[in-house]
Amino acid sequence: MVGEWESCISRGYYAAYHMVAAVIEAKKGFTRPSWEHERLLQDFREHFTSIGYMFSDQDGDDLANLMGLRFEVDYRDVEYNVRTIERAMERTRRLYSRIKEVLDAENT
């Protein structure tokens, strides 16, 4: 069952990773052949969350938390309980909702 939890965390993180990369590219015009994980988080915080532009510090913290969990399940021998998985998925949903809200507001 541990492998299923690891997959859940990894997929949640990568969903957030791709959403944030799309926002940075669309709103700031930054394009990269591939986004390094730390650089993506750094750019998201620098150009959005730390200055309150469209996103809050909580949004940056959610991405950072998901990234940390993903690194642990992929590179360390870590097992998580269901509650940790639920919190990670809530962070993913919250970040998705915020990104959708921001993009929808700009399209109206």
Backbone hydrogen bonds, N-H to C=O, Kabsch-Sander energy under -0.5 kcal/mol:
donor,donor_aa,acceptor,acceptor_aa,energy
4,E,1,M,-0.6
5,W,1,M,-1.6
6,E,2,V,-2.5
7,S,3,G,-2.1
8,C,4,E,-2.0
9,I,5,W,-2.3
10,S,6,E,-2.5
11,R,7,S,-2.8
12,G,8,C,-2.2
13,Y,9,I,-2.5
14,Y,10,S,-2.5
15,A,11,R,-1.9
16,A,12,G,-2.0
17,Y,13,Y,-3.1
18,H,14,Y,-2.2
19,M,15,A,-2.0
20,V,16,A,-2.7
21,A,17,Y,-2.3
22,A,18,H,-2.0
23,V,19,M,-2.0
24,I,20,V,-2.6
25,E,21,A,-2.5
26,A,22,A,-2.5
27,K,23,V,-3.1
28,K,24,I,-2.2
29,G,24,I,-0.6
29,G,25,E,-0.8
30,F,24,I,-1.0
36,E,34,S,-0.6
40,L,36,E,-2.5
41,L,37,H,-2.1
42,Q,38,E,-2.6
43,D,39,R,-2.9
44,F,40,L,-2.5
45,R,41,L,-2.5
46,E,42,Q,-3.0
47,H,43,D,-2.6
48,F,44,F,-1.2
49,T,44,F,-1.9
50,S,45,R,-2.6
52,G,49,T,-1.0
53,Y,48,F,-2.4
54,M,52,G,-1.1
55,F,53,Y,-0.8
59,D,56,S,-0.5
60,G,56,S,-1.4
61,D,57,D,-2.7
62,D,58,Q,-2.5
63,L,59,D,-1.9
64,A,60,G,-2.4
65,N,61,D,-2.7
66,L,62,D,-2.4
67,M,63,L,-2.4
68,G,64,A,-2.4
69,L,65,N,-2.5
70,R,66,L,-2.4
71,F,67,M,-2.4
72,E,68,G,-2.1
73,V,69,L,-2.5
74,D,70,R,-2.0
75,Y,71,F,-2.3
76,R,72,E,-2.0
78,V,76,R,-1.6
85,I,81,N,-1.7
86,E,82,V,-2.7
87,R,83,R,-2.3
88,A,84,T,-2.1
89,M,85,I,-2.5
90,E,86,E,-2.0
91,R,87,R,-2.0
92,T,88,A,-2.0
93,R,89,M,-2.6
94,R,90,E,-2.7
95,L,91,R,-2.5
96,Y,92,T,-2.5
97,S,93,R,-2.7
98,R,94,R,-2.3
99,I,95,L,-2.5
100,K,96,Y,-2.7
101,E,97,S,-2.6
102,V,98,R,-2.5
103,L,99,I,-2.5
104,D,100,K,-2.9
105,A,101,E,-2.2
106,E,102,V,-1.5
107,N,103,L,-1.0
108,T,105,A,-0.7
